[in-house]
């Protein structure tokens, strides 16, 4: 036995036999671990696909909408990406294999698979349960959205152009309000109380990790942006098509005579001092009036004293007129002139022309504004005195210097109105308040209606471009409308404030697409007059920028519109004299496309929506040319408009995995 113990022959066989069990376990472990890795990878892919699909299906609505359609979509994508029978996994029920839930807009999923072991069974390991988790949510980058919205009079019509919808829930403006609110719900994840949007109402917001801002430029004949500007960006004086009063010179008579003082007891030296000091003892001569009732007559007295102190009668004052008291004392006298005006200045006529008006009274300092000032263009009252009229300002503007041309490629350097980023540094580059109360369209005396924001006429028949001096009391027959005040980009964390603003959009006025696009670009440009607010987030983060331009119609410019470039009939700043409607429409369209091009080149995604029916093919082509590539939409009715805004919101709200 001792010899056998010392004998090494045959040891290899024993060692191999003894190592078979652990070796099988090691090899089997490698095989089974590889299988587990493949299964877990596939399981994770399926979970991610399900979470993304469920969140995308959910959109801006709720998880439970349409009988939990979003959850069903998540489960379908999971099942399509994971075969429960692959790799020898144990078949389980669908409810234990995958599960998806939602909270505050985030979809969370879990996936589970049981993998039976092969060679690992030798070591007593029968199965391994694998579990994965996944999250997906609509997570925006820092985002600015500027709404440039047509609020012209036709927005009160039905989408098909029928005027029977005026003021009711089927009108275009009503559809626009709902579409914008539903857009806000999707992007801001906040519920607007009076908007019934597709799906469940959102909640929770977007959190404080991302900056989401919305701005508005409602436009029609003009834009209401003046009070968003600092005082130094508006002129102190501007020339308007207005009037000034001419006053008649009243008749006068004069009476010159000597007035003596001192009773013969004034020395020549004292008389001279009295004259120089314009005083005679207790009497101080000065201009006076008669003290009688105004306005007629009025007597003004004057006391010139440029003569010599002599005893002669040739001077305008003197030491004379009393008995000689040893030659040292006499009376002191002075020549006096009384001028009698028989009545006060009276109104004689008006001069109508382009005349300067001081508008600095609107400035309250910094970025604060007064709503009105007074200027003497009012009616004549009793006695024909000219009254001061209260000139109110709603906030609409006249644009800065422009150039009358039809070539805007490139934009002319003298067209300061189209230099979007230019900071005002002269009166030519500053804006002017649009003040219809100052305007008088000479040549037509018919009355008109004015409600503080709008005039309702525009018929240029009988108007005259010539300067006129006449007693005729002309008035303002131009068409003017000042829409709802624009809003700079801001975070609307209170959905009720957003709702109130959108509900204030009021349809009226004619269609000037260019002025809306100009100010949409100006208010959101990262390099312009608001660059300190727009260039980056307060923490220096980058911003993704989107402009949504929506209109319902063709350009409609007229010579009788008091618009952002004054009154074309009188001012013709964009066109030759006596402009036709075709010339004015062409100017709007050319300037509109020039600014569209500027916006796209500024790395701003420009979405354009053509709403309603009846627009010309030329308008549709122009709007499509304006939009960024693939960002033009046409919506014929209210449902299509809401779907279009939803589609844009979903595209802006980028779908991203968060885990």
C-alpha positions as CSV (number, residue, x, y, z in Angstrom):
1,X,0.0,0.0,0.0
2,X,2.9,2.3,0.8
3,X,4.4,1.6,-2.6
4,X,1.0,2.3,-4.2
5,X,0.8,5.6,-2.4
6,X,4.1,6.7,-3.7
7,X,3.3,5.6,-7.2
8,X,2.4,8.7,-9.4
9,X,1.2,6.8,-12.4
10,X,-2.5,7.3,-13.2
11,X,-2.8,10.6,-11.2
12,X,-3.9,12.5,-14.3
13,X,-7.0,10.4,-14.7
14,X,-8.1,11.0,-11.2
15,X,-7.5,14.7,-11.4
16,X,-9.4,15.0,-14.7
17,X,-12.3,13.0,-13.2
18,X,-12.3,15.2,-10.1
19,X,-12.3,18.5,-12.2
20,X,-15.0,17.6,-14.5
21,X,-17.7,18.9,-12.2
22,X,-16.2,22.4,-11.6
23,X,-15.1,22.7,-15.2
24,X,-18.6,21.9,-16.4
25,X,-19.9,24.6,-14.0
26,X,-17.5,27.2,-15.3
27,X,-18.2,26.5,-19.0
28,X,-21.9,26.3,-18.3
29,X,-21.7,29.6,-16.4
30,X,-20.1,31.3,-19.4
31,X,-22.7,30.0,-21.7
32,X,-25.6,30.8,-19.4
33,X,-24.2,34.3,-18.6
34,X,-24.0,35.0,-22.4
35,X,-27.6,34.0,-22.8
36,X,-28.6,36.1,-19.9
37,X,-26.8,39.1,-21.3
38,X,-28.4,38.7,-24.7
39,X,-31.9,38.3,-23.1
40,X,-31.4,41.4,-20.9
41,X,-30.2,43.5,-23.8
42,X,-33.2,42.5,-25.8
43,X,-35.5,43.1,-22.8
44,X,-34.1,46.6,-22.3
45,X,-34.6,47.5,-26.0
46,X,-38.2,46.3,-25.8
47,X,-38.8,48.3,-22.6
48,X,-37.3,51.4,-24.1
49,X,-39.3,51.0,-27.3
50,X,-42.5,50.5,-25.4
51,X,-41.9,53.6,-23.2
52,X,-41.2,55.8,-26.2
53,X,-44.2,54.5,-28.1
54,X,-46.5,55.0,-25.1
55,X,-45.3,58.6,-24.5
56,X,-45.6,59.5,-28.1
57,X,-49.1,58.1,-28.3
58,X,-50.0,60.0,-25.2
59,X,-48.9,63.3,-26.8
60,X,-50.4,66.3,-24.9
61,X,-53.3,64.2,-23.5
62,X,-53.6,61.9,-20.6
63,X,-52.5,58.3,-20.0
64,X,-56.0,57.0,-19.6
65,X,-57.4,58.7,-22.8
66,X,-59.2,56.4,-25.3
67,X,-59.3,53.5,-22.9
68,X,-55.6,53.7,-22.1
69,X,-54.5,53.7,-25.7
70,X,-51.1,55.0,-24.8
71,X,-50.5,52.0,-22.5
72,X,-51.7,49.6,-25.1
73,X,-49.3,51.1,-27.6
74,X,-46.4,50.7,-25.2
75,X,-47.3,47.0,-24.6
76,X,-47.5,46.4,-28.4
77,X,-44.1,47.8,-29.0
78,X,-42.7,45.8,-26.1
79,X,-44.1,42.6,-27.5
80,X,-42.9,43.3,-31.0
81,X,-39.4,43.8,-29.8
82,X,-39.2,40.8,-27.3
83,X,-40.1,37.2,-28.1
84,X,-40.8,35.6,-24.7
85,X,-39.9,32.1,-26.1
86,X,-36.6,33.1,-27.6
87,X,-33.3,31.9,-26.0
88,X,-35.3,29.3,-24.1
89,X,-36.9,31.8,-21.7
90,X,-39.9,30.6,-19.8
91,X,-43.2,31.8,-21.2
92,X,-45.0,34.1,-18.8
93,X,-48.3,36.0,-18.9
94,X,-48.2,39.4,-20.6
95,X,-49.0,41.2,-17.3
96,X,-46.0,39.8,-15.6
97,X,-43.7,40.1,-18.6
98,X,-44.1,43.9,-19.0
99,X,-45.8,46.8,-17.2
100,X,-46.1,50.5,-18.1
101,X,-47.4,53.4,-15.9
102,X,-47.4,57.2,-16.2
103,X,-46.9,60.0,-13.7
104,X,-46.7,63.8,-14.4
105,X,-46.1,63.1,-18.1
106,X,-43.3,60.5,-17.6
107,X,-43.9,56.9,-18.8
108,X,-42.1,54.3,-16.7
109,X,-41.8,50.7,-17.8
110,X,-40.5,47.4,-16.4
111,X,-39.7,44.2,-18.3
112,X,-39.2,40.7,-16.8
113,X,-38.0,37.4,-18.2
114,X,-37.1,34.1,-16.5
115,X,-34.1,32.4,-18.2
116,X,-33.7,28.6,-17.4
117,X,-30.1,27.5,-16.9
118,X,-28.3,24.8,-18.8
119,X,-25.0,23.5,-17.5
120,X,-25.4,25.8,-14.4
121,X,-27.9,23.2,-13.2
122,X,-24.9,21.1,-12.2
123,X,-24.2,23.7,-9.5
124,X,-27.9,23.8,-8.5
125,X,-28.9,27.0,-10.3
126,X,-32.1,26.2,-12.1
127,X,-33.3,29.6,-13.4
128,X,-32.4,33.4,-13.4
129,X,-35.1,36.2,-13.3
130,X,-34.0,39.3,-15.3
131,X,-35.7,42.7,-14.7
132,X,-35.1,46.0,-16.5
133,X,-36.7,49.5,-16.1
134,X,-37.1,52.4,-18.5
135,X,-38.4,56.0,-18.5
136,X,-39.5,58.2,-21.4
137,X,-40.9,61.7,-21.4
138,X,-41.5,64.7,-23.7
139,X,-38.5,66.8,-22.6
140,X,-38.1,70.2,-24.3
141,X,-34.8,72.0,-24.7
142,X,-34.9,75.6,-23.6
143,X,-37.5,76.8,-26.1
144,X,-38.9,80.2,-27.3
145,X,-42.2,80.2,-29.2
146,X,-43.4,83.4,-30.8
147,X,-47.0,83.4,-32.1
148,X,-47.5,85.9,-35.0
149,X,-51.3,85.8,-35.4
150,X,-53.6,87.3,-38.0
151,X,-56.4,89.1,-36.0
152,X,-57.9,90.9,-39.0
153,X,-61.7,91.4,-39.5
154,X,-62.0,88.3,-41.6
155,X,-61.0,86.2,-38.5
156,X,-64.5,86.8,-37.3
157,X,-65.9,84.8,-40.3
158,X,-66.5,81.1,-40.6
159,X,-63.5,79.1,-41.9
160,X,-65.3,78.9,-45.3
161,X,-65.6,82.7,-45.5
162,X,-69.3,82.8,-44.4
163,X,-69.9,86.0,-42.3
164,X,-72.6,84.3,-40.3
165,X,-70.1,83.2,-37.7
166,X,-69.3,86.7,-36.5
167,X,-68.8,86.7,-32.7
168,X,-69.7,83.0,-32.2
169,X,-67.9,79.8,-31.3
170,X,-67.7,78.7,-34.9
171,X,-65.6,81.7,-36.1
172,X,-62.0,81.5,-37.1
173,X,-60.9,83.6,-34.1
174,X,-62.6,81.2,-31.7
175,X,-60.9,78.2,-33.4
176,X,-57.5,80.0,-33.2
177,X,-58.0,80.7,-29.5
178,X,-58.7,77.0,-28.7
179,X,-55.8,75.8,-30.9
180,X,-53.3,78.1,-29.2
181,X,-54.4,77.1,-25.8
182,X,-54.1,73.4,-26.7
183,X,-50.7,74.0,-28.0
184,X,-49.7,75.6,-24.7
185,X,-51.1,72.6,-22.8
186,X,-48.9,70.2,-24.8
187,X,-45.7,72.3,-24.6
188,X,-46.1,73.8,-21.1
189,X,-47.9,70.8,-19.6
190,X,-50.4,73.1,-17.8
191,X,-54.2,72.9,-18.1
192,X,-56.1,75.9,-19.6
193,X,-59.4,75.8,-17.9
194,X,-61.7,76.9,-20.7
195,X,-60.0,74.7,-23.4
196,X,-61.4,71.2,-24.1
197,X,-58.4,69.7,-25.9
198,X,-57.8,66.1,-27.1
199,X,-57.0,63.7,-24.4
200,X,-56.8,64.1,-20.6
201,X,-55.8,67.5,-19.2
202,X,-52.1,67.8,-18.4
203,X,-50.6,68.7,-15.0
204,X,-47.2,69.2,-13.4
205,X,-45.7,71.7,-15.9
206,X,-42.2,71.3,-17.3
207,X,-40.3,71.8,-14.0
208,X,-37.5,74.3,-13.4
209,X,-34.8,72.5,-15.4
210,X,-35.8,74.0,-18.7
211,X,-36.9,77.5,-19.8
212,X,-40.1,77.6,-21.9
213,X,-41.3,81.0,-23.1
214,X,-44.1,82.2,-25.3
215,X,-44.6,85.6,-27.0
216,X,-47.4,87.1,-29.1
217,X,-47.6,89.6,-32.0
218,X,-51.3,90.0,-33.0
219,X,-51.4,92.0,-36.2
220,X,-53.9,93.5,-38.6
221,X,-53.5,97.1,-40.0
222,X,-50.8,97.7,-37.4
223,X,-49.2,96.1,-34.4
224,X,-49.4,97.2,-30.8
225,X,-45.8,97.2,-29.6
226,X,-44.9,100.8,-28.6
227,X,-45.3,100.5,-24.9
228,X,-42.9,97.5,-24.9
229,X,-40.1,99.9,-25.8
230,X,-38.0,102.2,-23.6
231,X,-38.8,105.9,-23.9
232,X,-35.6,106.7,-25.9
233,X,-36.7,104.4,-28.8
234,X,-39.7,106.8,-29.5
235,X,-39.3,110.3,-31.0
236,X,-40.1,113.5,-29.1
237,X,-41.6,115.1,-32.1
238,X,-43.1,113.8,-35.3
239,X,-45.0,115.3,-38.3
240,X,-48.6,114.2,-38.7
241,X,-51.3,114.9,-41.2
242,X,-53.0,117.3,-38.8
243,X,-54.0,120.9,-38.4
244,X,-53.2,124.1,-36.5
245,X,-55.4,127.1,-35.7
246,X,-54.9,130.6,-37.2
247,X,-56.0,133.4,-35.0
248,X,-57.3,136.8,-36.2
249,X,-55.4,139.9,-35.0
250,X,-57.9,142.1,-33.0
251,X,-58.2,145.9,-33.7
252,X,-56.4,148.3,-31.4
253,X,-56.1,152.1,-30.5
254,X,-53.4,154.0,-28.8
255,X,-53.3,157.2,-26.6
256,X,-50.1,158.9,-25.6
257,X,-50.0,161.6,-22.9
258,X,-47.9,163.1,-20.0
259,X,-48.4,161.8,-16.4
260,X,-46.9,164.0,-13.7
261,X,-46.0,163.2,-10.0
262,X,-44.4,164.8,-7.1
263,X,-46.5,168.0,-6.8
264,X,-43.5,170.3,-7.7
265,X,-41.4,168.9,-4.9
266,X,-39.0,166.5,-6.7
267,X,-35.4,167.3,-7.4
268,X,-33.9,166.6,-10.8
269,X,-31.6,164.0,-9.4
270,X,-34.5,162.1,-7.7
271,X,-36.6,162.3,-10.8
272,X,-33.7,160.8,-12.8
273,X,-33.4,158.0,-10.2
274,X,-37.2,157.5,-10.3
275,X,-37.1,157.1,-14.0
276,X,-34.2,154.6,-13.9
277,X,-35.9,152.6,-11.3
278,X,-39.3,153.0,-12.9
279,X,-40.7,154.4,-9.8
280,X,-42.3,157.7,-8.8
281,X,-42.5,158.0,-5.1
282,X,-45.3,155.8,-4.0
283,X,-46.4,155.1,-7.6
284,X,-44.6,152.3,-9.6
285,X,-45.6,152.5,-13.3
286,X,-45.9,149.1,-14.9
287,X,-47.9,147.5,-17.7
288,X,-51.5,147.2,-16.5
289,X,-54.9,146.3,-17.9
290,X,-58.1,148.1,-17.4
291,X,-59.4,145.5,-14.9
292,X,-62.6,145.3,-16.9
293,X,-64.3,142.1,-18.0
294,X,-62.4,139.9,-20.5
295,X,-62.1,139.5,-23.3
296,X,-63.0,143.0,-24.5
297,X,-61.8,145.7,-24.2
298,X,-58.3,145.2,-22.7
299,X,-56.0,148.2,-22.0
300,X,-52.3,147.7,-21.7
301,X,-50.1,150.7,-20.6
302,X,-46.4,151.2,-21.3
303,X,-43.9,153.7,-19.9
304,X,-40.9,154.2,-22.1
305,X,-38.0,156.1,-20.5
306,X,-35.3,156.6,-23.1
307,X,-35.4,160.4,-23.1
308,X,-33.4,163.0,-21.1
309,X,-34.2,164.6,-17.7
310,X,-34.8,168.1,-19.0
311,X,-37.4,170.8,-18.7
312,X,-38.2,170.4,-22.4
313,X,-41.3,168.6,-23.8
314,X,-39.4,166.6,-26.3
315,X,-38.3,163.7,-24.1
316,X,-40.3,160.8,-23.1
317,X,-39.9,161.7,-19.5
318,X,-38.7,164.9,-17.8
319,X,-38.4,167.3,-14.8
320,X,-40.8,169.9,-15.6
321,X,-44.3,171.3,-15.3
322,X,-44.4,173.1,-11.9
323,X,-43.5,176.6,-10.5
324,X,-39.8,177.3,-9.9
325,X,-38.9,176.9,-6.2
326,X,-35.4,178.4,-6.3
327,X,-34.8,176.1,-9.3
328,X,-34.3,173.0,-7.3
329,X,-37.7,171.2,-7.1
330,X,-40.3,170.6,-9.7
331,X,-42.8,168.0,-10.7
332,X,-41.5,164.7,-12.3
333,X,-43.4,163.6,-15.3
334,X,-43.4,160.7,-17.7
335,X,-45.0,160.0,-21.1
336,X,-47.5,157.2,-21.0
337,X,-49.0,155.2,-23.8
338,X,-52.3,153.2,-23.4
339,X,-53.0,150.6,-26.0
340,X,-56.6,149.4,-26.1
341,X,-57.4,146.0,-27.6
342,X,-61.1,145.8,-28.3
343,X,-61.4,141.9,-28.1
344,X,-59.2,138.9,-27.6
345,X,-57.6,137.0,-30.4
346,X,-60.2,134.9,-32.1
347,X,-60.2,131.8,-34.3
348,X,-59.9,132.6,-38.0
349,X,-59.1,129.4,-39.9
350,X,-57.4,126.0,-39.8
351,X,-54.2,125.1,-41.7
352,X,-54.3,121.5,-42.8
353,X,-50.9,119.9,-43.7
354,X,-48.2,117.7,-42.5
355,X,-47.2,119.5,-39.3
356,X,-44.9,118.9,-36.4
357,X,-46.4,117.7,-33.1
358,X,-44.6,117.3,-29.8
359,X,-45.4,113.8,-28.5
360,X,-42.9,113.7,-25.6
361,X,-45.8,114.0,-23.1
362,X,-46.4,110.3,-23.6
363,X,-43.1,109.5,-22.0
364,X,-43.2,108.7,-18.2
365,X,-39.6,107.7,-17.8
366,X,-37.7,104.5,-18.5
367,X,-40.1,102.0,-20.0
368,X,-43.2,103.6,-18.5
369,X,-45.7,105.4,-20.7
370,X,-48.6,107.9,-20.3
371,X,-51.8,107.0,-22.2
372,X,-52.4,110.6,-23.5
373,X,-51.4,114.2,-23.8
374,X,-53.2,117.3,-25.0
375,X,-52.8,119.3,-28.3
376,X,-54.7,122.3,-29.6
377,X,-56.6,120.6,-32.5
378,X,-60.0,120.4,-30.8
379,X,-63.2,122.1,-31.8
380,X,-63.8,125.9,-31.4
381,X,-66.0,126.6,-28.4
382,X,-68.0,129.8,-27.5
383,X,-66.0,132.8,-28.6
384,X,-64.2,130.6,-31.1
385,X,-61.4,129.7,-28.7
386,X,-59.5,126.6,-29.9
387,X,-59.7,123.8,-27.3
388,X,-57.0,121.3,-26.4
389,X,-58.0,117.8,-27.5
390,X,-57.0,114.7,-25.5
391,X,-54.7,112.7,-27.7
392,X,-54.9,109.0,-26.6
393,X,-52.3,106.4,-27.4
394,X,-53.2,102.7,-27.4
395,X,-49.6,101.6,-28.3
396,X,-49.6,101.2,-32.0
397,X,-46.6,102.7,-33.9
398,X,-45.5,104.3,-37.2
399,X,-42.4,102.5,-38.5
400,X,-39.0,104.1,-38.8
401,X,-37.4,105.3,-42.0
402,X,-38.0,103.1,-45.1
403,X,-37.2,103.1,-48.8
404,X,-39.6,103.0,-51.6
405,X,-38.4,100.2,-53.8
406,X,-39.4,96.8,-55.2
407,X,-36.1,95.1,-54.7
408,X,-35.4,93.6,-51.2
409,X,-32.8,91.1,-52.1
410,X,-30.7,92.2,-50.4
411,X,-32.6,94.5,-48.0
412,X,-31.6,98.2,-48.8
413,X,-29.4,99.9,-46.2
414,X,-31.8,102.9,-46.1
415,X,-34.7,100.6,-45.2
416,X,-34.2,101.0,-41.5
417,X,-37.6,99.4,-40.8
418,X,-36.3,96.1,-42.2
419,X,-33.1,96.3,-40.2
420,X,-34.5,94.0,-37.6
421,X,-31.6,94.2,-35.1
422,X,-30.8,97.9,-35.4
423,X,-30.8,99.8,-32.1
424,X,-32.3,103.3,-32.6
425,X,-29.7,106.1,-32.6
426,X,-31.5,108.9,-34.5
427,X,-35.0,110.2,-35.1
428,X,-34.9,108.3,-38.5
429,X,-34.3,105.0,-36.7
430,X,-36.8,105.7,-33.9
431,X,-40.4,104.8,-33.9
432,X,-43.4,107.1,-33.7
433,X,-46.7,106.7,-31.9
434,X,-49.7,106.2,-34.2
435,X,-52.2,108.9,-33.1
436,X,-55.4,108.9,-35.1
437,X,-56.9,111.7,-33.0
438,X,-54.3,114.0,-34.5
439,X,-55.1,113.0,-38.1
440,X,-57.4,115.1,-40.3
441,X,-58.1,113.8,-43.8
442,X,-58.7,117.2,-45.4
443,X,-61.3,117.3,-48.2
444,X,-64.0,115.2,-46.6
445,X,-66.3,116.5,-43.8
446,X,-68.5,113.4,-43.2
447,X,-68.5,112.1,-39.7
448,X,-66.9,108.8,-38.5
449,X,-66.9,106.4,-35.6
450,X,-64.0,106.2,-33.1
451,X,-63.9,103.9,-30.1
452,X,-60.4,104.6,-28.8
453,X,-58.8,102.0,-30.9
454,X,-60.4,102.1,-34.4
455,X,-61.8,104.3,-37.0
456,X,-64.2,102.8,-39.5
457,X,-64.0,104.4,-42.9
458,X,-61.0,104.6,-45.3
459,X,-62.9,106.0,-48.4
460,X,-60.4,108.5,-49.9
461,X,-63.1,110.0,-52.2
462,X,-62.8,113.8,-52.0
463,X,-59.5,113.9,-50.1
464,X,-56.9,116.5,-51.0
465,X,-53.1,116.2,-50.7
466,X,-52.7,120.0,-51.0
467,X,-52.1,122.1,-47.9
468,X,-55.3,123.9,-47.1
469,X,-56.2,127.0,-45.1
470,X,-59.9,127.1,-44.5
471,X,-62.5,127.5,-41.7
472,X,-63.9,124.1,-42.7
473,X,-63.8,121.7,-39.8
474,X,-62.5,118.5,-41.5
475,X,-62.1,115.3,-39.5
476,X,-60.4,111.8,-39.8
477,X,-61.9,109.5,-42.4
478,X,-59.0,107.0,-42.5
479,X,-59.3,103.4,-41.4
480,X,-57.3,102.7,-38.3
481,X,-57.2,99.7,-36.0
482,X,-54.8,98.9,-33.1
483,X,-54.9,95.2,-32.1
484,X,-54.3,93.6,-28.7
485,X,-51.0,94.6,-27.2
486,X,-48.1,92.3,-28.2
487,X,-46.2,90.4,-25.5
488,X,-42.5,89.8,-25.3
489,X,-41.2,86.3,-24.7
490,X,-42.0,85.3,-21.2
491,X,-42.6,82.2,-19.0
492,X,-46.4,81.8,-18.6
493,X,-46.4,79.7,-15.4
494,X,-50.0,80.7,-14.7
495,X,-52.4,79.2,-17.3
496,X,-55.2,81.5,-16.3
497,X,-53.1,84.5,-17.4
498,X,-52.4,82.7,-20.7
499,X,-56.1,82.1,-21.1
500,X,-57.0,85.7,-20.4
501,X,-54.5,87.0,-22.9
502,X,-55.5,84.6,-25.7
503,X,-59.2,85.4,-25.1
504,X,-58.4,89.1,-25.6
505,X,-57.5,88.6,-29.3
506,X,-60.0,90.7,-31.1
507,X,-60.6,90.5,-34.9
508,X,-60.7,93.8,-36.8
509,X,-58.8,95.7,-39.4
510,X,-57.1,95.0,-42.7
511,X,-54.3,92.5,-43.5
512,X,-50.7,93.7,-43.4
513,X,-48.6,90.5,-43.1
514,X,-45.3,92.4,-43.2
515,X,-45.7,94.4,-40.0
516,X,-46.6,91.3,-38.1
517,X,-43.5,89.4,-39.4
518,X,-41.2,92.4,-38.7
519,X,-42.2,92.6,-35.1
520,X,-42.3,88.9,-34.5
521,X,-38.7,88.8,-35.7
522,X,-37.8,91.9,-33.7
523,X,-39.2,90.7,-30.4
524,X,-37.5,87.2,-30.5
525,X,-34.2,88.0,-32.2
526,X,-31.2,86.9,-30.0
527,X,-29.0,89.8,-31.4
528,X,-31.4,92.8,-31.6
529,X,-32.9,95.4,-29.2
530,X,-34.0,92.6,-26.8
531,X,-30.7,90.6,-27.0
532,X,-30.2,90.9,-23.2
533,X,-33.4,88.9,-22.7
534,X,-33.2,86.6,-25.7
535,X,-29.6,85.6,-26.3
536,X,-29.4,82.9,-23.7
537,X,-31.2,81.7,-20.5
538,X,-30.3,83.4,-17.2
539,X,-27.8,80.5,-16.6
540,X,-26.3,80.8,-20.1
541,X,-28.1,78.0,-21.7
542,X,-28.8,77.7,-25.4
543,X,-32.3,78.4,-26.7
544,X,-34.2,76.7,-29.5
545,X,-36.4,79.2,-31.3
546,X,-39.7,78.7,-33.1
547,X,-42.0,81.3,-34.8
548,X,-45.6,80.2,-35.6
549,X,-47.1,82.5,-38.2
550,X,-50.8,82.0,-38.9
551,X,-53.0,83.9,-41.3
552,X,-56.4,83.4,-42.9
553,X,-56.2,85.6,-46.0
554,X,-54.7,87.6,-48.8
555,X,-52.9,90.9,-48.3
556,X,-55.4,93.8,-48.1
557,X,-53.7,97.2,-48.1
558,X,-55.4,100.5,-49.0
559,X,-54.5,104.1,-49.5
560,X,-57.0,105.1,-46.8
561,X,-55.6,102.9,-44.1
562,X,-53.7,104.7,-41.3
563,X,-51.1,101.9,-40.9
564,X,-47.6,101.5,-39.7
565,X,-46.2,103.6,-42.6
566,X,-48.6,106.5,-42.1
567,X,-51.5,107.3,-44.5
568,X,-50.4,106.2,-48.0
569,X,-52.7,108.7,-49.7
570,X,-50.8,111.6,-48.1
571,X,-47.5,110.1,-47.0
572,X,-46.6,107.5,-49.7
573,X,-43.4,106.4,-47.8
574,X,-43.3,103.0,-49.6
575,X,-44.6,104.0,-53.0
576,X,-44.8,106.8,-55.5
577,X,-47.5,109.4,-55.0
578,X,-51.2,108.4,-55.5
579,X,-50.4,104.7,-54.8
580,X,-52.8,102.1,-56.2
581,X,-54.0,99.2,-54.1
582,X,-51.9,96.8,-56.3
583,X,-48.8,98.8,-55.5
584,X,-49.5,98.8,-51.7
585,X,-50.3,95.0,-51.7
586,X,-47.1,94.4,-53.6
587,X,-45.1,96.3,-51.0
588,X,-46.5,94.3,-48.2
589,X,-45.8,91.0,-49.9
590,X,-42.2,91.9,-50.9
591,X,-41.4,93.1,-47.4
592,X,-43.0,90.0,-45.9
593,X,-40.9,87.6,-47.9
594,X,-37.7,89.6,-47.1
595,X,-38.3,89.3,-43.4
596,X,-39.2,85.6,-43.7
597,X,-35.8,85.1,-45.3
598,X,-34.2,87.0,-42.4
599,X,-36.0,84.8,-39.8
600,X,-34.9,81.5,-41.4
601,X,-31.3,82.7,-41.7
602,X,-31.4,83.6,-38.0
603,X,-31.7,79.9,-37.1
604,X,-35.3,80.3,-36.2
605,X,-37.7,77.6,-37.3
606,X,-40.5,79.3,-39.1
607,X,-43.8,77.4,-39.1
608,X,-46.5,78.9,-41.4
609,X,-50.2,78.0,-41.2
610,X,-52.8,79.0,-43.9
611,X,-56.2,78.8,-42.2
612,X,-59.6,78.7,-43.9
613,X,-60.7,78.6,-47.5
614,X,-60.7,81.1,-50.3
615,X,-57.1,82.4,-50.4
616,X,-55.6,82.9,-53.8
617,X,-53.0,80.5,-55.1
618,X,-50.5,83.3,-55.1
619,X,-51.0,83.8,-51.4
620,X,-50.6,80.0,-50.7
621,X,-47.4,79.9,-52.8
622,X,-46.0,83.0,-50.9
623,X,-46.8,81.5,-47.5
624,X,-45.1,78.2,-48.5
625,X,-42.1,80.1,-49.7
626,X,-42.0,82.0,-46.3
627,X,-41.9,78.8,-44.2
628,X,-38.9,76.7,-43.2
629,X,-38.5,73.5,-45.3
630,X,-41.4,71.2,-44.5
631,X,-43.0,73.6,-42.1
632,X,-45.9,74.9,-44.1
633,X,-49.5,73.7,-43.3
634,X,-52.9,74.4,-44.7
635,X,-55.9,74.0,-42.4
636,X,-59.4,74.3,-44.0
637,X,-61.5,74.2,-40.8
638,X,-61.3,74.4,-37.1
639,X,-60.6,70.8,-36.4
640,X,-57.7,70.9,-38.9
641,X,-56.3,74.0,-37.3
642,X,-56.3,72.4,-33.9
643,X,-54.7,69.3,-35.3
644,X,-52.0,71.4,-37.0
645,X,-51.1,73.2,-33.8
646,X,-51.0,69.9,-32.0
647,X,-48.7,68.5,-34.7
648,X,-46.3,71.4,-34.4
649,X,-46.4,71.2,-30.6
650,X,-45.6,67.4,-30.7
651,X,-42.7,68.1,-33.1
652,X,-41.3,70.9,-30.9
653,X,-41.7,68.7,-27.8
654,X,-38.9,66.3,-28.6
655,X,-39.3,62.7,-27.4
656,X,-36.3,61.6,-25.3
657,X,-35.4,58.6,-23.1
658,X,-34.6,59.7,-19.6
659,X,-33.5,56.4,-18.3
